[in-house]
Amino acid sequence: MRSLTARRSLGALAVAAGALLASAVPAFAHVTVQPGSVQQGGYSAVAFRVPNESDTASTVKVEVNLPLDHPMASVRTQPVPGWTAVLEKSKLDKPLDSHGQQITEAVSKITWTANDGTKIAPGQYQDFAVSLGALPTDTDTLVFKALQTYDNGDVVRWIEEAKDGQPEPSKPAPALKLTKAAGATTAADQHSADSAGAQQAAAGAKSSDSTARTLGVVGIVVGVVGAALGVAGLRRRSAQS
């Protein structure tokens, strides 16, 4: 009886230990953007890193959707041996100004398809490099929803957006952080600076106006005193005569 109780206790401990270890293992095998952050406003080369999470199937297609709410005029792929890249464009609701030209459509999707004999096998990963620009200056994050297709027909949808203060989703979309360039000024910063400048100018004008009024009053007083002294002098001369 004691032996049975001991075995049950050990079994329960083993299950608890397994659950604890599973929760302690970091979720690292996600589709990500490398590096994780770049500067706003410029052109940068990034790579979509695609690990193979399956133990029995291989990745044969990768689709990455580019955000059209922050479109980029220039999107170029770097050749990946054994893979064919296709870029799809979509019409923009609002034209994009690029070097003085109005861009009415932008790349909205990139699809990499493995050629015969090529794949991302179990235990492997592949980087798909892309040049992007000009990166937007009115956001600090770009989210690229991605689909990963395996040769057994399975499709993993990396489309869940992470939210502040909440646990990381099980299938997070690749996200690229955008940092402000050194010395860069955002529209909000410029508005604040303009407002501060306007306030300073108004304060200066008010101060100048107050000074002018003060000087004017002083001038009038001096004039009155001068006139009074002049009259007094004339009276003395008349009395002496």
Summary of the structure (lengths in Angstrom):
residues: 241
radius of gyration: 36.1
end to end distance: 144.3
largest distance: 144.3
contacts: 594
relative contact order: 0.16
helix: 32%
strand: 35%
